[in-house]
């Protein structure tokens, strides 16, 4: 709350100034602010609103300030409330009175909107990189373990045999939808707000199309009120990030389960696990657990901004300053989680023998036996009931289905023949030879498609 000279007769209260200041967190927008200001100055000169010499002086000053910030030589003064005023004040110090012309035909409202959109463009690009990195790690792990069979689960109960590669490809698909959501969000980020002023447009002959081209936007905004008050593009990113983190949290949960002694399907690399302070045998999946925890804070950032925006009249309100800290936290959390998961997945060791043993615990071929009866002429519901009784009988005897003799099978249906014993894990997998199924032939095709999607 700077109380810019003119309207006010006394400075802001010190505590109020500290309370309203955003410089401690929006200073990370310095690159976007300088890029936007340079484009704005070029446009002002092009339109003869300022001279070319004035433009060159301002641009030179802005580039020098960027260098100061990147070299750690810039003093972020506490009396400057935000990054925009900090840069402008330093510019005036460096180039003199001409620096005061920078803000011609511009408001902090459209300036902030521009900076946030430029930031979002970079954030989404980095998110794309993170998603692709994790997708590649999943595909590499799937390729390296194409023959590994594991139980598929529903209700966390052993259900049917599947290939591990098929399971990993499910997460590839989730991440691909995430990628597409961020791509769609980017379309609405690519809107250039400069020229909207505080809320009503500007009283200068600005060239907004020039600015859009200079800054890499696909179009200019069509309503000045809307674009300075719009934070939909941030909400979209945070919503997409929340869904993506939910997917990562589900993967994290499976990593926690699979790495436990009870499952033992995988072993995490020491670099992605921690020990116990008192139990020397422990190898804790802390990275995966933290990802589950961090998912909640990303959800919270989305809900916080939705709540902030829900009651705001047009146009800009200071409440909207609350968009930044949550967004920055979401971007940092998502990007770091994607990166650390890619590293973790790359180093995972798969124990295929333990996964195979787990298949023997839950009558995993029961559905195949029911399908066998259907092919012999039984109605599916009848076959389902027969096999349910058969499993109950086998469990009572402490036997597997393969451990039953033919007399025992025949007690439940005369349709059973010796060929029922030909039902195996391999035949079960091969039978699911439909697009999207777990049959080895289909999984091989799906892997090839996935590699093409990520450009390999």
N, C-alpha and C positions, 0 to 999 in steps of 0.2 A: 504494500500500500504506500506508494511513493509520494502521493499528493503533489503531482506535477505542478510546477509554478504556474500561476495564472488565476485559477478559480479559488485556490485555498490560501488562507491567511496564516496558517500555522502548520508545522510538520505533523506527521502522523504520530500517534501514541507509539512509544517504543514496543510495547508488548503487542499492540495491534499490528504493527509493521512486521514483527517476527511471525505472528500468527498467520498473516496473509501471504507471506513470502513463499515463492515456489523455487527460487534459485537453488536451494540445496538439492532438489531432485531434477528440475528441468534443465540444469546445466548440461545434461547429456544430449540436449538438442542443439548444441552449438553448431555442429556441422550443417544440420538442416537449416538453421536460422541464417547462417552465412551464405549458403547456397541460394536460399530463397531471396535474400537481400541483394546478392549480386545480380540475379536474374531481374529483379525489380528495378535496380539501377540501370541496367542495360536497356530495359523497356522505357524508362523515363527519358533517357538520352535519345533513344530512337524516335520518341514522340515529341522531342524538343521541349520537354517539360523541364529538363535540366540540360546543361551543355555537356558535350563529350568530355571536355577537360574536367568538369566537375565529376562526371561519372567515373573517369579513370582514377581520380584522386580518392573517391569513396571506395572503389573496388580494390585499389592498392591497400588502403587502410584495412578493409575487411580481410583481405588475404593475409596481411601481417598479423592481424588479431588471431586468425585461425592458427597461424604458426606459433604464436605465443601460448595459446591454449594447449596445443599438442605437445609443446616442449615443457609444459608445466610452469611457464613464466607469467601466466595471466593471473591477476589478482581478482578473485571473486569477492568483491566488497559486500559486506553484510547489508549496507544501505541500499543496494540494488535488489529490487524485489524479484526479478526474474531474469532469465538468460537474455531476453530481448533487450531490456533496458541496460543490462550489463555490457552487452556488445555495443549498443548505440552510444552509451556514455564514453566508453573507451575509444570509439571511433572519433567522437568529437575531440577528445584529448589529443588524438594522433594527427588529425587532418584539419582541425579547426572548424570554423563556422560552416564550411561546406558540408560537414558531416550532419548538420541539422536538416539537410535536404533529403536524407535517406528516407525519412518516413512520409514524404510527400505521396499523396494518393494511396495511402495505406493506413489501416488501423491495426492495433494489436489483435483485434478479433479475427480478421482474415489472415494476419501473420501467424497467429497460433494455429489456426486451422490448417494453413499450409505446412507449417513445421511438423504437425502431427501426421499429416498425410505423407510427407516425405519420409518420416520415421517409419510409418507403417509399410511403405514400399520396401524399405530395407529389411524390416523385421520379417515380412512375409517371404522375401527372397531367402533369408537365412533359415526360416522355418522349412522351406522347400528343401534346402540342402540337408537339414537335420532329418527330415522324413526319409529322403532318398538314402541317406547313410544307414539308417536303421533297417530300411527295406532290404538293402544289399546285404547287410549282416544276417538277416533272417534267411535270405535266399542262399547265401553261402553255407549256413548251417544246415539248411534243408538238403542242398546238393551233397554235402559231405555225409549225410545220414539217410540217403534215399531208401535204404533197405530196412531201416529201423521201424519195427511195428510196436505200437503202444495201445493201451485201452483208450477209447474215446469215452467220455463221461456225460451223463445227464444227472442232475441233482447230486453231482460228485459221487455217483455210483457207477461202477463199471458197466458200460453199455454195449459197445461194439468195437471190434478191432479197427484201427485206422493206422495210416502211416504217419510217423512223426512229421514228415515233410508236409503232409496235408494239413496237420495242425498248425504248423508254422505259417503256411500259406494263408490261413485264416487271418492271422495278424497282418500279413502283407495286404490283404484286401481291406482291412479296417484302415490301415495307414493310407492306402490309395484313396479311400473316400475322404480321409482328412485332407490329403493333398488337393483333392478336387474342391473341397469346401474353402480352403484358403485361396485357391485359384479364383473361385467365384467372388470371394471377398475382395480380392485385388481389383476386380472390375469396378467396384464402387469406391475404392481408394483412389483410383486414377481420375479424380475430378479436381480441377484447378480452382481454388477459391479466391486467389488474389483479384482485386478489383471490386470485391463486395464491400470493402470498407468495414465500418462498424456494424452496419445492418442494412443500409439502403443503397449500396453502390457508392461510387466516388464521382466527384464533380470535375474530373479530368478526362481527356481523351486518351485513355489507356488502351493498350493492345493486349487483350487477354489471350488471344490465340497465340501471339508471340510468346507470352509467358508459359502457356501450356506446352508448346513445343520445346521451349528452352529447358523446362523442368521435367520433361518426359511424361506429361499427363496426356490422356487420350481425348479429353474434352474439358470444357469449362463449365462451371456450375451455372444453373439456369435460374436460381433464385437466391438473392443475396441474404435474405432473412434465414432461409433454410441452411445455407452452407456454413454460416458462422455459428449456428446453433446445433449443427448436426454432429453427433458422435456415434451414429449408427455403424460406421465403418470400424470403430473401436469395439463396439459391442459385438459386431459380427466376428471380429478376430477373437475376442475373448470367449465367445460361444464356441467357435471352432476349436479353440485351444482347450476348452473344457472337455469337449467330446474326445479330442485327441488324448488328453491326459487320462480320461476314463479308459480309453483303449490301453494306454501304457500301464495303468493301474491293474487292469485285468491280466495283462502279461506279467506284471510284477507278482501278482498273487500266484500265478502258475509257477513262476520261478521259485517262489518261496516254498510252494508245495513240492515241486519236483526235486528240489535240492535237499528236502528233509530226509531223515533216515527211513521214515515210513514209506516214501516213494523211491528215492534214490535213482531217479531217472537221469539226473544231471549232476555235475559237480561244478560249482562256481570257481573261477580262478581266484587265487588268494588276493589279487589286486582289487577284487570287487566284493570282498567279504571282510568281516571283522571278527575278533575273538571276544571272549567274555572276560570280565575283570576277575572272576573267581573260578570259572569252570574251564580248565585248559583244553577240554575236548571240543569246545564249541567252535563252529564256523557259521557265523550269522549272515544271512542275506540282507545286510543293512541297506545296500543301494536300492534294491527292489522295495524294501519296506519304506524307505524314505520317499520313493516315488509315489507309493500309495498315499502317504501323508501329504505330500505336496499337491496332490490332486485336489484336496479340499481347499487349499488356499487359492488355487486358480478358480475353482467354483465361486469362492467368496468374492474375488475381484469382479467377476461377472455380475453377481447379485448386487454388489455395492454400487456399481455404475448404473445398472438398471434402476435401482432405488433412487440414486441421485437424479437421474434424468426424468423420472416419471411425472414430476409435478412442475417442471420448468416451463414458463411461458416463453414465447419468442421475444427477443432473439438470445443474445449471449447473456449468461448470468455467471457470477463468480463461482457458484457451485461447481461449474464445469471444470474448474481447476483440479478437482478431485479425480479427473479422468486419467491423470498421468502416472501417479505412483502405482496404482493397481495394474495399469497396462504394462509399465516397465517391469513390474514383478512377474506378471504373466509371461511376457516375452522371455525374460531371463530364465524363469523356471522351466518353461516348455523346451527352450533350446538346449539348456543344460541337461535336461532329462533325456531328450532324444540322443544327445551326444554320448552321455554316459551309458545309456542302454545299448547303443551300437557297439561301444567298446566291450561291454559285458557279454553281449551275445557272441561277439567274435571269439571270445576266449572260453566259452562254455564247452565242457566235455560231456558227451552223451554216453550213458551206460545203457546200451541196447539190451543187454541181458536182463537187467532188472525190469525194464519196460516189458520185455517178453514174459517174464515170470508173473508180472502183475496181471497179464491176460488170463491166467489160469484161475484167478480168484473169484470171478464173478459170472460164470456161465455165459461167457461173452459170445458164444456161438448159438445161443438160444433162438435168436431171430432167424438165423440160417436154417435151423432145424424146422422151425415153423414154415419157412419158405419151401423147404423140402416137401413137407406134407401138402402144401398148396399145389405144388407141381405134380403131386401124386393124386390130386383130385379133391382134397379137402377144402372147404371154405376157410378163408383166412381166420375168421373169428373162432371157428372150431379148432383150427390148428393152433392158434394162440392159446386157447384153453388147455389143449392137450399138452403142449410143451410147458405151460405153467405148472401143471400137475407133475410132469416128468421132472422138472427142475426141483420142485418141492420134495419129491421122492428121493432124488439123488442127494440133495442137501441133507436130508434126514439120515441117509446111509453114509454120509461123509465121502461121497464119490463125485467125480467129475462126470460130465456127459459121456466123454470118451471112455470112462471106466465102467460104464454100464454094459451088460451083455445083451444079446439080442432078445433073450426071454424077457428081460426087464423092459426093453423097448416095446415089445409086443403087448405087454400088459396094458399099455396106454393107447395103442393103435395098431391095427393089423396092416396099416399102410407102411409101417416101417419095414425096410429091407436091409440087407447087408450093406447096401451102398450108402446108408446113412453115415457109416464110418469114414466115408471119403470127404466128409465136411471137415475142413481144416481152417486155420487162420488164413492160409494163402488163398484157399478157394473163396473164403468170405470176402477178402479184399478184392480179388479179381471179379467177383460178382457185382461189385458196385461200379461197373464200367459205364457210368453215365457222366455227362458233362457236369463238372463240379464234384464228382464222387471221389472216393479214396482209392480206387483201383490204381495200381502202379502206372498203367498206361495213361490214365487221365491226369495223374499227378505229374508225370513227365511233361505232358502237354501244358499243364498249368504253369509249371516252372518256366517253360520256354516263353509263354506269354508274359509272365511276370518280368523276366529278364528284358524282353523287348520294351515293356512299359518304362523301365528305368534307364533304358538306352544302352544296354550291353548286348 
